[in-house]
Amino acid sequence: MAAPNAAAAEEDEEEAMADRLAELRTQLAMVLSDTEAARATLDEAAGLLREEIHATDVLLARAFSVDRHHPTR
């Protein structure tokens, strides 16, 4: 009689392990989804920052290209 109980206990352990692995898979999928969303947000922020840097470069280039010999009055 010990053998059937041992086999049942082993099956329960395997089922518990399979359930835990399924939970981990779900959690990892959520982490991956969050990571992809964060990456997209950071990519967008980086693009906006590049635009701001470019605009600042243009503004500074124009500011320093003013004809200093041209009368302003």
PDB file of N, CA, C, O and CB in Angstrom:
ATOM      1  N   MET A   1       0.800  -1.200   0.000  1.00  0.00           N
ATOM      2  CA  MET A   1       0.000   0.000   0.000  1.00  0.00           C
ATOM      3  C   MET A   1       0.843   1.265   0.000  1.00  0.00           C
ATOM      4  O   MET A   1       0.349   2.327  -0.378  1.00  0.00           O
ATOM      5  CB  MET A   1      -0.910  -0.002   1.179  1.00  0.00           C
ATOM      6  N   ALA A   2       2.052   1.182   0.398  1.00  0.00           N
ATOM      7  CA  ALA A   2       2.913   2.353   0.446  1.00  0.00           C
ATOM      8  C   ALA A   2       3.222   2.857  -0.954  1.00  0.00           C
ATOM      9  O   ALA A   2       3.345   4.061  -1.178  1.00  0.00           O
ATOM     10  CB  ALA A   2       4.203   2.035   1.189  1.00  0.00           C
ATOM     11  N   ALA A   3       3.347   1.935  -1.886  1.00  0.00           N
ATOM     12  CA  ALA A   3       3.695   2.327  -3.249  1.00  0.00           C
ATOM     13  C   ALA A   3       2.631   3.208  -3.895  1.00  0.00           C
ATOM     14  O   ALA A   3       2.988   4.220  -4.500  1.00  0.00           O
ATOM     15  CB  ALA A   3       3.916   1.096  -4.096  1.00  0.00           C
ATOM     16  N   PRO A   4       1.319   2.872  -3.798  1.00  0.00           N
ATOM     17  CA  PRO A   4       0.327   3.750  -4.426  1.00  0.00           C
ATOM     18  C   PRO A   4       0.319   5.146  -3.804  1.00  0.00           C
ATOM     19  O   PRO A   4       0.146   6.133  -4.519  1.00  0.00           O
ATOM     20  CB  PRO A   4      -1.060   3.131  -4.315  1.00  0.00           C
ATOM     21  N   ASN A   5       0.502   5.245  -2.496  1.00  0.00           N
ATOM     22  CA  ASN A   5       0.545   6.559  -1.853  1.00  0.00           C
ATOM     23  C   ASN A   5       1.760   7.360  -2.316  1.00  0.00           C
ATOM     24  O   ASN A   5       1.669   8.568  -2.535  1.00  0.00           O
ATOM     25  CB  ASN A   5       0.567   6.406  -0.327  1.00  0.00           C
ATOM     26  N   ALA A   6       2.883   6.687  -2.462  1.00  0.00           N
ATOM     27  CA  ALA A   6       4.099   7.346  -2.925  1.00  0.00           C
ATOM     28  C   ALA A   6       3.915   7.841  -4.354  1.00  0.00           C
ATOM     29  O   ALA A   6       4.338   8.945  -4.699  1.00  0.00           O
ATOM     30  CB  ALA A   6       5.305   6.391  -2.836  1.00  0.00           C
ATOM     31  N   ALA A   7       3.291   7.026  -5.168  1.00  0.00           N
ATOM     32  CA  ALA A   7       3.055   7.412  -6.567  1.00  0.00           C
ATOM     33  C   ALA A   7       2.103   8.602  -6.626  1.00  0.00           C
ATOM     34  O   ALA A   7       2.304   9.522  -7.419  1.00  0.00           O
ATOM     35  CB  ALA A   7       2.480   6.220  -7.381  1.00  0.00           C
ATOM     36  N   ALA A   8       1.074   8.586  -5.796  1.00  0.00           N
ATOM     37  CA  ALA A   8       0.121   9.693  -5.769  1.00  0.00           C
ATOM     38  C   ALA A   8       0.804  10.974  -5.291  1.00  0.00           C
ATOM     39  O   ALA A   8       0.555  12.058  -5.818  1.00  0.00           O
ATOM     40  CB  ALA A   8      -1.078   9.353  -4.860  1.00  0.00           C
ATOM     41  N   ALA A   9       1.660  10.834  -4.293  1.00  0.00           N
ATOM     42  CA  ALA A   9       2.382  11.988  -3.772  1.00  0.00           C
ATOM     43  C   ALA A   9       3.308  12.559  -4.847  1.00  0.00           C
ATOM     44  O   ALA A   9       3.437  13.775  -4.987  1.00  0.00           O
ATOM     45  CB  ALA A   9       3.188  11.602  -2.513  1.00  0.00           C
ATOM     46  N   GLU A  10       3.949  11.665  -5.602  1.00  0.00           N
ATOM     47  CA  GLU A  10       4.844  12.113  -6.666  1.00  0.00           C
ATOM     48  C   GLU A  10       4.050  12.828  -7.767  1.00  0.00           C
ATOM     49  O   GLU A  10       4.500  13.842  -8.301  1.00  0.00           O
ATOM     50  CB  GLU A  10       5.625  10.915  -7.254  1.00  0.00           C
ATOM     51  N   GLU A  11       2.878  12.298  -8.101  1.00  0.00           N
ATOM     52  CA  GLU A  11       2.033  12.946  -9.104  1.00  0.00           C
ATOM     53  C   GLU A  11       1.580  14.327  -8.623  1.00  0.00           C
ATOM     54  O   GLU A  11       1.538  15.282  -9.398  1.00  0.00           O
ATOM     55  CB  GLU A  11       0.809  12.065  -9.425  1.00  0.00           C
ATOM     56  N   ASP A  12       1.244  14.418  -7.338  1.00  0.00           N
ATOM     57  CA  ASP A  12       0.844  15.711  -6.781  1.00  0.00           C
ATOM     58  C   ASP A  12       1.986  16.717  -6.854  1.00  0.00           C
ATOM     59  O   ASP A  12       1.790  17.891  -7.168  1.00  0.00           O
ATOM     60  CB  ASP A  12       0.381  15.548  -5.330  1.00  0.00           C
ATOM     61  N   GLU A  13       3.184  16.222  -6.555  1.00  0.00           N
ATOM     62  CA  GLU A  13       4.369  17.087  -6.629  1.00  0.00           C
ATOM     63  C   GLU A  13       4.613  17.563  -8.055  1.00  0.00           C
ATOM     64  O   GLU A  13       4.907  18.737  -8.281  1.00  0.00           O
ATOM     65  CB  GLU A  13       5.609  16.346  -6.107  1.00  0.00           C
ATOM     66  N   GLU A  14       4.491  16.660  -9.008  1.00  0.00           N
ATOM     67  CA  GLU A  14       4.694  17.013 -10.416  1.00  0.00           C
ATOM     68  C   GLU A  14       3.638  18.015 -10.875  1.00  0.00           C
ATOM     69  O   GLU A  14       3.944  18.958 -11.605  1.00  0.00           O
ATOM     70  CB  GLU A  14       4.652  15.752 -11.303  1.00  0.00           C
ATOM     71  N   GLU A  15       2.396  17.806 -10.444  1.00  0.00           N
ATOM     72  CA  GLU A  15       1.319  18.729 -10.808  1.00  0.00           C
ATOM     73  C   GLU A  15       1.558  20.111 -10.193  1.00  0.00           C
ATOM     74  O   GLU A  15       1.339  21.134 -10.842  1.00  0.00           O
ATOM     75  CB  GLU A  15      -0.047  18.170 -10.351  1.00  0.00           C
ATOM     76  N   ALA A  16       2.007  20.130  -8.940  1.00  0.00           N
ATOM     77  CA  ALA A  16       2.306  21.397  -8.282  1.00  0.00           C
ATOM     78  C   ALA A  16       3.451  22.114  -9.004  1.00  0.00           C
ATOM     79  O   ALA A  16       3.417  23.333  -9.170  1.00  0.00           O
ATOM     80  CB  ALA A  16       2.665  21.165  -6.798  1.00  0.00           C
ATOM     81  N   MET A  17       4.453  21.360  -9.425  1.00  0.00           N
ATOM     82  CA  MET A  17       5.589  21.938 -10.153  1.00  0.00           C
ATOM     83  C   MET A  17       5.130  22.475 -11.507  1.00  0.00           C
ATOM     84  O   MET A  17       5.557  23.552 -11.923  1.00  0.00           O
ATOM     85  CB  MET A  17       6.710  20.885 -10.343  1.00  0.00           C
ATOM     86  N   ALA A  18       4.273  21.737 -12.189  1.00  0.00           N
ATOM     87  CA  ALA A  18       3.758  22.189 -13.484  1.00  0.00           C
ATOM     88  C   ALA A  18       2.926  23.461 -13.303  1.00  0.00           C
ATOM     89  O   ALA A  18       3.014  24.379 -14.118  1.00  0.00           O
ATOM     90  CB  ALA A  18       2.908  21.076 -14.154  1.00  0.00           C
ATOM     91  N   ASP A  19       2.128  23.518 -12.251  1.00  0.00           N
ATOM     92  CA  ASP A  19       1.344  24.721 -11.972  1.00  0.00           C
ATOM     93  C   ASP A  19       2.251  25.912 -11.697  1.00  0.00           C
ATOM     94  O   ASP A  19       2.006  27.016 -12.183  1.00  0.00           O
ATOM     95  CB  ASP A  19       0.409  24.488 -10.781  1.00  0.00           C
ATOM     96  N   ARG A  20       3.287  25.684 -10.923  1.00  0.00           N
ATOM     97  CA  ARG A  20       4.227  26.775 -10.595  1.00  0.00           C
ATOM     98  C   ARG A  20       4.942  27.266 -11.843  1.00  0.00           C
ATOM     99  O   ARG A  20       5.138  28.469 -12.018  1.00  0.00           O
ATOM    100  CB  ARG A  20       5.262  26.309  -9.547  1.00  0.00           C
ATOM    101  N   LEU A  21       5.336  26.333 -12.717  1.00  0.00           N
ATOM    102  CA  LEU A  21       5.992  26.725 -13.969  1.00  0.00           C
ATOM    103  C   LEU A  21       5.042  27.524 -14.862  1.00  0.00           C
ATOM    104  O   LEU A  21       5.460  28.468 -15.532  1.00  0.00           O
ATOM    105  CB  LEU A  21       6.499  25.482 -14.720  1.00  0.00           C
ATOM    106  N   ALA A  22       3.772  27.145 -14.867  1.00  0.00           N
ATOM    107  CA  ALA A  22       2.784  27.897 -15.646  1.00  0.00           C
ATOM    108  C   ALA A  22       2.632  29.311 -15.080  1.00  0.00           C
ATOM    109  O   ALA A  22       2.522  30.275 -15.838  1.00  0.00           O
ATOM    110  CB  ALA A  22       1.415  27.165 -15.647  1.00  0.00           C
ATOM    111  N   GLU A  23       2.628  29.432 -13.757  1.00  0.00           N
ATOM    112  CA  GLU A  23       2.559  30.753 -13.128  1.00  0.00           C
ATOM    113  C   GLU A  23       3.772  31.599 -13.498  1.00  0.00           C
ATOM    114  O   GLU A  23       3.649  32.784 -13.809  1.00  0.00           O
ATOM    115  CB  GLU A  23       2.459  30.616 -11.604  1.00  0.00           C
ATOM    116  N   LEU A  24       4.930  30.978 -13.460  1.00  0.00           N
ATOM    117  CA  LEU A  24       6.161  31.693 -13.820  1.00  0.00           C
ATOM    118  C   LEU A  24       6.129  32.149 -15.269  1.00  0.00           C
ATOM    119  O   LEU A  24       6.557  33.259 -15.585  1.00  0.00           O
ATOM    120  CB  LEU A  24       7.386  30.807 -13.580  1.00  0.00           C
ATOM    121  N   ARG A  25       5.624  31.296 -16.147  1.00  0.00           N
ATOM    122  CA  ARG A  25       5.524  31.655 -17.566  1.00  0.00           C
ATOM    123  C   ARG A  25       4.618  32.879 -17.732  1.00  0.00           C
ATOM    124  O   ARG A  25       4.930  33.786 -18.503  1.00  0.00           O
ATOM    125  CB  ARG A  25       4.980  30.459 -18.400  1.00  0.00           C
ATOM    126  N   THR A  26       3.507  32.899 -17.011  1.00  0.00           N
ATOM    127  CA  THR A  26       2.586  34.032 -17.068  1.00  0.00           C
ATOM    128  C   THR A  26       3.255  35.297 -16.544  1.00  0.00           C
ATOM    129  O   THR A  26       3.136  36.364 -17.147  1.00  0.00           O
ATOM    130  CB  THR A  26       1.314  33.732 -16.262  1.00  0.00           C
ATOM    131  N   GLN A  27       3.955  35.176 -15.425  1.00  0.00           N
ATOM    132  CA  GLN A  27       4.638  36.337 -14.850  1.00  0.00           C
ATOM    133  C   GLN A  27       5.725  36.851 -15.795  1.00  0.00           C
ATOM    134  O   GLN A  27       5.886  38.061 -15.960  1.00  0.00           O
ATOM    135  CB  GLN A  27       5.250  35.978 -13.482  1.00  0.00           C
ATOM    136  N   LEU A  28       6.463  35.939 -16.410  1.00  0.00           N
ATOM    137  CA  LEU A  28       7.509  36.355 -17.352  1.00  0.00           C
ATOM    138  C   LEU A  28       6.906  37.034 -18.578  1.00  0.00           C
ATOM    139  O   LEU A  28       7.489  37.979 -19.110  1.00  0.00           O
ATOM    140  CB  LEU A  28       8.354  35.145 -17.783  1.00  0.00           C
ATOM    141  N   ALA A  29       5.757  36.569 -19.027  1.00  0.00           N
ATOM    142  CA  ALA A  29       5.087  37.202 -20.161  1.00  0.00           C
ATOM    143  C   ALA A  29       4.682  38.629 -19.802  1.00  0.00           C
ATOM    144  O   ALA A  29       4.794  39.535 -20.628  1.00  0.00           O
ATOM    145  CB  ALA A  29       3.850  36.382 -20.590  1.00  0.00           C
ATOM    146  N   MET A  30       4.213  38.830 -18.574  1.00  0.00           N
ATOM    147  CA  MET A  30       3.841  40.181 -18.138  1.00  0.00           C
ATOM    148  C   MET A  30       5.069  41.074 -18.039  1.00  0.00           C
ATOM    149  O   MET A  30       5.019  42.244 -18.418  1.00  0.00           O
ATOM    150  CB  MET A  30       3.115  40.133 -16.785  1.00  0.00           C
ATOM    151  N   VAL A  31       6.159  40.534 -17.535  1.00  0.00           N
ATOM    152  CA  VAL A  31       7.399  41.310 -17.445  1.00  0.00           C
ATOM    153  C   VAL A  31       7.874  41.692 -18.840  1.00  0.00           C
ATOM    154  O   VAL A  31       8.283  42.830 -19.071  1.00  0.00           O
ATOM    155  CB  VAL A  31       8.496  40.511 -16.701  1.00  0.00           C
ATOM    156  N   LEU A  32       7.822  40.748 -19.764  1.00  0.00           N
ATOM    157  CA  LEU A  32       8.233  41.030 -21.137  1.00  0.00           C
ATOM    158  C   LEU A  32       7.354  42.118 -21.751  1.00  0.00           C
ATOM    159  O   LEU A  32       7.860  43.018 -22.420  1.00  0.00           O
ATOM    160  CB  LEU A  32       8.170  39.752 -21.991  1.00  0.00           C
ATOM    161  N   SER A  33       6.056  42.042 -21.529  1.00  0.00           N
ATOM    162  CA  SER A  33       5.143  43.052 -22.045  1.00  0.00           C
ATOM    163  C   SER A  33       5.465  44.422 -21.465  1.00  0.00           C
ATOM    164  O   SER A  33       5.517  45.412 -22.194  1.00  0.00           O
ATOM    165  CB  SER A  33       3.697  42.672 -21.735  1.00  0.00           C
ATOM    166  N   ASP A  34       5.680  44.481 -20.160  1.00  0.00           N
ATOM    167  CA  ASP A  34       6.034  45.756 -19.515  1.00  0.00           C
ATOM    168  C   ASP A  34       7.358  46.292 -20.049  1.00  0.00           C
ATOM    169  O   ASP A  34       7.508  47.495 -20.264  1.00  0.00           O
ATOM    170  CB  ASP A  34       6.117  45.581 -17.986  1.00  0.00           C
ATOM    171  N   THR A  35       8.306  45.399 -20.260  1.00  0.00           N
ATOM    172  CA  THR A  35       9.617  45.796 -20.776  1.00  0.00           C
ATOM    173  C   THR A  35       9.498  46.367 -22.182  1.00  0.00           C
ATOM    174  O   THR A  35      10.122  47.379 -22.501  1.00  0.00           O
ATOM    175  CB  THR A  35      10.579  44.601 -20.773  1.00  0.00           C
ATOM    176  N   GLU A  36       8.702  45.723 -23.017  1.00  0.00           N
ATOM    177  CA  GLU A  36       8.509  46.215 -24.385  1.00  0.00           C
ATOM    178  C   GLU A  36       7.818  47.579 -24.380  1.00  0.00           C
ATOM    179  O   GLU A  36       8.155  48.451 -25.180  1.00  0.00           O
ATOM    180  CB  GLU A  36       7.686  45.205 -25.210  1.00  0.00           C
ATOM    181  N   ALA A  37       6.858  47.760 -23.485  1.00  0.00           N
ATOM    182  CA  ALA A  37       6.182  49.054 -23.382  1.00  0.00           C
ATOM    183  C   ALA A  37       7.158  50.131 -22.914  1.00  0.00           C
ATOM    184  O   ALA A  37       7.146  51.250 -23.427  1.00  0.00           O
ATOM    185  CB  ALA A  37       4.982  48.965 -22.418  1.00  0.00           C
ATOM    186  N   ALA A  38       7.990  49.796 -21.953  1.00  0.00           N
ATOM    187  CA  ALA A  38       8.984  50.752 -21.457  1.00  0.00           C
ATOM    188  C   ALA A  38       9.985  51.095 -22.555  1.00  0.00           C
ATOM    189  O   ALA A  38      10.379  52.252 -22.705  1.00  0.00           O
ATOM    190  CB  ALA A  38       9.719  50.184 -20.222  1.00  0.00           C
ATOM    191  N   ARG A  39      10.388  50.098 -23.314  1.00  0.00           N
ATOM    192  CA  ARG A  39      11.329  50.340 -24.411  1.00  0.00           C
ATOM    193  C   ARG A  39      10.719  51.284 -25.443  1.00  0.00           C
ATOM    194  O   ARG A  39      11.393  52.190 -25.932  1.00  0.00           O
ATOM    195  CB  ARG A  39      11.736  49.013 -25.079  1.00  0.00           C
ATOM    196  N   ALA A  40       9.460  51.076 -25.771  1.00  0.00           N
ATOM    197  CA  ALA A  40       8.786  51.953 -26.737  1.00  0.00           C
ATOM    198  C   ALA A  40       8.712  53.380 -26.204  1.00  0.00           C
ATOM    199  O   ALA A  40       8.926  54.338 -26.947  1.00  0.00           O
ATOM    200  CB  ALA A  40       7.367  51.428 -27.050  1.00  0.00           C
ATOM    201  N   THR A  41       8.412  53.519 -24.926  1.00  0.00           N
ATOM    202  CA  THR A  41       8.346  54.850 -24.312  1.00  0.00           C
ATOM    203  C   THR A  41       9.716  55.520 -24.335  1.00  0.00           C
ATOM    204  O   THR A  41       9.829  56.703 -24.658  1.00  0.00           O
ATOM    205  CB  THR A  41       7.825  54.755 -22.862  1.00  0.00           C
ATOM    206  N   LEU A  42      10.752  54.763 -23.991  1.00  0.00           N
ATOM    207  CA  LEU A  42      12.105  55.322 -24.004  1.00  0.00           C
ATOM    208  C   LEU A  42      12.549  55.682 -25.414  1.00  0.00           C
ATOM    209  O   LEU A  42      13.225  56.692 -25.609  1.00  0.00           O
ATOM    210  CB  LEU A  42      13.090  54.335 -23.388  1.00  0.00           C
ATOM    211  N   ASP A  43      12.176  54.867 -26.401  1.00  0.00           N
ATOM    212  CA  ASP A  43      12.505  55.193 -27.790  1.00  0.00           C
ATOM    213  C   ASP A  43      11.845  56.507 -28.205  1.00  0.00           C
ATOM    214  O   ASP A  43      12.458  57.344 -28.868  1.00  0.00           O
ATOM    215  CB  ASP A  43      12.065  54.053 -28.732  1.00  0.00           C
ATOM    216  N   GLU A  44      10.586  56.672 -27.804  1.00  0.00           N
ATOM    217  CA  GLU A  44       9.882  57.913 -28.130  1.00  0.00           C
ATOM    218  C   GLU A  44      10.536  59.101 -27.433  1.00  0.00           C
ATOM    219  O   GLU A  44      10.722  60.156 -28.041  1.00  0.00           O
ATOM    220  CB  GLU A  44       8.399  57.815 -27.731  1.00  0.00           C
ATOM    221  N   ALA A  45      10.884  58.933 -26.169  1.00  0.00           N
ATOM    222  CA  ALA A  45      11.544  60.009 -25.421  1.00  0.00           C
ATOM    223  C   ALA A  45      12.892  60.349 -26.046  1.00  0.00           C
ATOM    224  O   ALA A  45      13.255  61.522 -26.136  1.00  0.00           O
ATOM    225  CB  ALA A  45      11.729  59.608 -23.945  1.00  0.00           C
ATOM    226  N   ALA A  46      13.623  59.350 -26.470  1.00  0.00           N
ATOM    227  CA  ALA A  46      14.927  59.597 -27.102  1.00  0.00           C
ATOM    228  C   ALA A  46      14.746  60.375 -28.401  1.00  0.00           C
ATOM    229  O   ALA A  46      15.533  61.272 -28.704  1.00  0.00           O
ATOM    230  CB  ALA A  46      15.666  58.263 -27.376  1.00  0.00           C
ATOM    231  N   GLY A  47      13.718  60.037 -29.165  1.00  0.00           N
ATOM    232  CA  GLY A  47      13.445  60.766 -30.400  1.00  0.00           C
ATOM    233  C   GLY A  47      13.111  62.225 -30.130  1.00  0.00           C
ATOM    234  O   GLY A  47      13.587  63.121 -30.827  1.00  0.00           O
ATOM    235  N   LEU A  48      12.291  62.455 -29.114  1.00  0.00           N
ATOM    236  CA  LEU A  48      11.950  63.837 -28.750  1.00  0.00           C
ATOM    237  C   LEU A  48      13.180  64.595 -28.278  1.00  0.00           C
ATOM    238  O   LEU A  48      13.353  65.769 -28.605  1.00  0.00           O
ATOM    239  CB  LEU A  48      10.873  63.858 -27.659  1.00  0.00           C
ATOM    240  N   LEU A  49      14.030  63.931 -27.513  1.00  0.00           N
ATOM    241  CA  LEU A  49      15.255  64.572 -27.044  1.00  0.00           C
ATOM    242  C   LEU A  49      16.170  64.919 -28.213  1.00  0.00           C
ATOM    243  O   LEU A  49      16.770  65.994 -28.237  1.00  0.00           O
ATOM    244  CB  LEU A  49      15.987  63.663 -26.051  1.00  0.00           C
ATOM    245  N   ARG A  50      16.277  64.009 -29.184  1.00  0.00           N
ATOM    246  CA  ARG A  50      17.092  64.304 -30.367  1.00  0.00           C
ATOM    247  C   ARG A  50      16.541  65.517 -31.122  1.00  0.00           C
ATOM    248  O   ARG A  50      17.300  66.355 -31.608  1.00  0.00           O
ATOM    249  CB  ARG A  50      17.147  63.077 -31.302  1.00  0.00           C
ATOM    250  N   GLU A  51      15.200  65.598 -31.212  1.00  0.00           N
ATOM    251  CA  GLU A  51      14.591  66.756 -31.867  1.00  0.00           C
ATOM    252  C   GLU A  51      14.928  68.042 -31.118  1.00  0.00           C
ATOM    253  O   GLU A  51      15.244  69.054 -31.743  1.00  0.00           O
ATOM    254  CB  GLU A  51      13.066  66.582 -31.960  1.00  0.00           C
ATOM    255  N   GLU A  52      14.866  68.015 -29.816  1.00  0.00           N
ATOM    256  CA  GLU A  52      15.178  69.203 -29.014  1.00  0.00           C
ATOM    257  C   GLU A  52      16.643  69.602 -29.170  1.00  0.00           C
ATOM    258  O   GLU A  52      16.963  70.787 -29.272  1.00  0.00           O
ATOM    259  CB  GLU A  52      14.858  68.949 -27.533  1.00  0.00           C
ATOM    260  N   ILE A  53      17.520  68.617 -29.186  1.00  0.00           N
ATOM    261  CA  ILE A  53      18.946  68.900 -29.367  1.00  0.00           C
ATOM    262  C   ILE A  53      19.179  69.530 -30.737  1.00  0.00           C
ATOM    263  O   ILE A  53      19.928  70.498 -30.864  1.00  0.00           O
ATOM    264  CB  ILE A  53      19.789  67.606 -29.214  1.00  0.00           C
ATOM    265  N   HIS A  54      18.534  68.974 -31.758  1.00  0.00           N
ATOM    266  CA  HIS A  54      18.687  69.522 -33.109  1.00  0.00           C
ATOM    267  C   HIS A  54      18.159  70.959 -33.163  1.00  0.00           C
ATOM    268  O   HIS A  54      18.806  71.840 -33.729  1.00  0.00           O
ATOM    269  CB  HIS A  54      17.945  68.636 -34.144  1.00  0.00           C
ATOM    270  N   ALA A  55      16.986  71.189 -32.575  1.00  0.00           N
ATOM    271  CA  ALA A  55      16.414  72.541 -32.572  1.00  0.00           C
ATOM    272  C   ALA A  55      17.328  73.520 -31.850  1.00  0.00           C
ATOM    273  O   ALA A  55      17.482  74.663 -32.280  1.00  0.00           O
ATOM    274  CB  ALA A  55      15.026  72.536 -31.914  1.00  0.00           C
ATOM    275  N   THR A  56      17.930  73.078 -30.762  1.00  0.00           N
ATOM    276  CA  THR A  56      18.861  73.929 -30.019  1.00  0.00           C
ATOM    277  C   THR A  56      20.102  74.220 -30.857  1.00  0.00           C
ATOM    278  O   THR A  56      20.596  75.348 -30.873  1.00  0.00           O
ATOM    279  CB  THR A  56      19.261  73.263 -28.686  1.00  0.00           C
ATOM    280  N   ASP A  57      20.602  73.205 -31.549  1.00  0.00           N
ATOM    281  CA  ASP A  57      21.755  73.410 -32.434  1.00  0.00           C
ATOM    282  C   ASP A  57      21.442  74.437 -33.518  1.00  0.00           C
ATOM    283  O   ASP A  57      22.256  75.315 -33.806  1.00  0.00           O
ATOM    284  CB  ASP A  57      22.179  72.081 -33.077  1.00  0.00           C
ATOM    285  N   VAL A  58      20.265  74.323 -34.111  1.00  0.00           N
ATOM    286  CA  VAL A  58      19.855  75.262 -35.160  1.00  0.00           C
ATOM    287  C   VAL A  58      19.728  76.664 -34.588  1.00  0.00           C
ATOM    288  O   VAL A  58      20.201  77.630 -35.185  1.00  0.00           O
ATOM    289  CB  VAL A  58      18.521  74.823 -35.800  1.00  0.00           C
ATOM    290  N   LEU A  59      19.093  76.773 -33.439  1.00  0.00           N
ATOM    291  CA  LEU A  59      18.917  78.075 -32.795  1.00  0.00           C
ATOM    292  C   LEU A  59      20.260  78.730 -32.489  1.00  0.00           C
ATOM    293  O   LEU A  59      20.456  79.916 -32.753  1.00  0.00           O
ATOM    294  CB  LEU A  59      18.104  77.926 -31.507  1.00  0.00           C
ATOM    295  N   LEU A  60      21.175  77.956 -31.935  1.00  0.00           N
ATOM    296  CA  LEU A  60      22.500  78.504 -31.619  1.00  0.00           C
ATOM    297  C   LEU A  60      23.266  78.870 -32.884  1.00  0.00           C
ATOM    298  O   LEU A  60      23.952  79.891 -32.921  1.00  0.00           O
ATOM    299  CB  LEU A  60      23.309  77.501 -30.794  1.00  0.00           C
ATOM    300  N   ALA A  61      23.156  78.050 -33.909  1.00  0.00           N
ATOM    301  CA  ALA A  61      23.853  78.357 -35.169  1.00  0.00           C
ATOM    302  C   ALA A  61      23.330  79.658 -35.753  1.00  0.00           C
ATOM    303  O   ALA A  61      24.106  80.480 -36.241  1.00  0.00           O
ATOM    304  CB  ALA A  61      23.680  77.207 -36.191  1.00  0.00           C
ATOM    305  N   ARG A  62      22.021  79.848 -35.705  1.00  0.00           N
ATOM    306  CA  ARG A  62      21.449  81.094 -36.223  1.00  0.00           C
ATOM    307  C   ARG A  62      21.850  82.283 -35.353  1.00  0.00           C
ATOM    308  O   ARG A  62      22.130  83.366 -35.865  1.00  0.00           O
ATOM    309  CB  ARG A  62      19.916  80.991 -36.300  1.00  0.00           C
ATOM    310  N   ALA A  63      21.875  82.081 -34.056  1.00  0.00           N
ATOM    311  CA  ALA A  63      22.232  83.177 -33.146  1.00  0.00           C
ATOM    312  C   ALA A  63      23.660  83.640 -33.385  1.00  0.00           C
ATOM    313  O   ALA A  63      23.948  84.835 -33.308  1.00  0.00           O
ATOM    314  CB  ALA A  63      22.060  82.742 -31.682  1.00  0.00           C
ATOM    315  N   PHE A  64      24.549  82.711 -33.673  1.00  0.00           N
ATOM    316  CA  PHE A  64      25.952  83.078 -33.870  1.00  0.00           C
ATOM    317  C   PHE A  64      26.277  83.436 -35.314  1.00  0.00           C
ATOM    318  O   PHE A  64      27.402  83.830 -35.621  1.00  0.00           O
ATOM    319  CB  PHE A  64      26.842  81.950 -33.424  1.00  0.00           C
ATOM    320  N   SER A  65      25.291  83.298 -36.206  1.00  0.00           N
ATOM    321  CA  SER A  65      25.565  83.654 -37.602  1.00  0.00           C
ATOM    322  C   SER A  65      25.032  85.041 -37.946  1.00  0.00           C
ATOM    323  O   SER A  65      25.015  85.424 -39.116  1.00  0.00           O
ATOM    324  CB  SER A  65      24.953  82.617 -38.540  1.00  0.00           C
ATOM    325  N   VAL A  66      24.607  85.777 -36.965  1.00  0.00           N
ATOM    326  CA  VAL A  66      24.101  87.136 -37.167  1.00  0.00           C
ATOM    327  C   VAL A  66      25.245  87.992 -37.720  1.00  0.00           C
ATOM    328  O   VAL A  66      26.380  87.926 -37.247  1.00  0.00           O
ATOM    329  CB  VAL A  66      23.533  87.744 -35.824  1.00  0.00           C
ATOM    330  N   ASP A  67      24.919  88.781 -38.715  1.00  0.00           N
ATOM    331  CA  ASP A  67      25.941  89.653 -39.312  1.00  0.00           C
ATOM    332  C   ASP A  67      26.229  90.785 -38.344  1.00  0.00           C
ATOM    333  O   ASP A  67      25.404  91.680 -38.159  1.00  0.00           O
ATOM    334  CB  ASP A  67      25.479  90.213 -40.702  1.00  0.00           C
ATOM    335  N   ARG A  68      27.387  90.746 -37.733  1.00  0.00           N
ATOM    336  CA  ARG A  68      27.748  91.722 -36.728  1.00  0.00           C
ATOM    337  C   ARG A  68      28.081  93.081 -37.343  1.00  0.00           C
ATOM    338  O   ARG A  68      28.123  94.083 -36.629  1.00  0.00           O
ATOM    339  CB  ARG A  68      28.917  91.217 -35.921  1.00  0.00           C
ATOM    340  N   HIS A  69      28.315  93.130 -38.636  1.00  0.00           N
ATOM    341  CA  HIS A  69      28.663  94.385 -39.303  1.00  0.00           C
ATOM    342  C   HIS A  69      27.420  95.092 -39.826  1.00  0.00           C
ATOM    343  O   HIS A  69      27.501  96.243 -40.256  1.00  0.00           O
ATOM    344  CB  HIS A  69      29.641  94.127 -40.451  1.00  0.00           C
ATOM    345  N   HIS A  70      26.307  94.443 -39.798  1.00  0.00           N
ATOM    346  CA  HIS A  70      25.080  95.038 -40.296  1.00  0.00           C
ATOM    347  C   HIS A  70      24.471  95.911 -39.191  1.00  0.00           C
ATOM    348  O   HIS A  70      24.315  95.457 -38.058  1.00  0.00           O
ATOM    349  CB  HIS A  70      24.076  93.937 -40.764  1.00  0.00           C
ATOM    350  N   PRO A  71      24.131  97.152 -39.517  1.00  0.00           N
ATOM    351  CA  PRO A  71      23.559  98.015 -38.484  1.00  0.00           C
ATOM    352  C   PRO A  71      22.193  97.493 -38.062  1.00  0.00           C
ATOM    353  O   PRO A  71      21.376  97.097 -38.893  1.00  0.00           O
ATOM    354  CB  PRO A  71      23.446  99.470 -38.987  1.00  0.00           C
ATOM    355  N   THR A  72      21.970  97.501 -36.792  1.00  0.00           N
ATOM    356  CA  THR A  72      20.694  97.012 -36.287  1.00  0.00           C
ATOM    357  C   THR A  72      19.691  98.147 -36.108  1.00  0.00           C
ATOM    358  O   THR A  72      18.506  97.894 -35.893  1.00  0.00           O
ATOM    359  CB  THR A  72      20.896  96.283 -34.968  1.00  0.00           C
ATOM    360  N   ARG A  73      20.142  99.371 -36.192  1.00  0.00           N
ATOM    361  CA  ARG A  73      19.221 100.516 -36.035  1.00  0.00           C
ATOM    362  C   ARG A  73      19.065 101.264 -37.311  1.00  0.00           C
ATOM    363  O   ARG A  73      18.331 102.251 -37.361  1.00  0.00           O
ATOM    364  CB  ARG A  73      19.702 101.460 -34.961  1.00  0.00           C
TER     365      ARG A  73
END
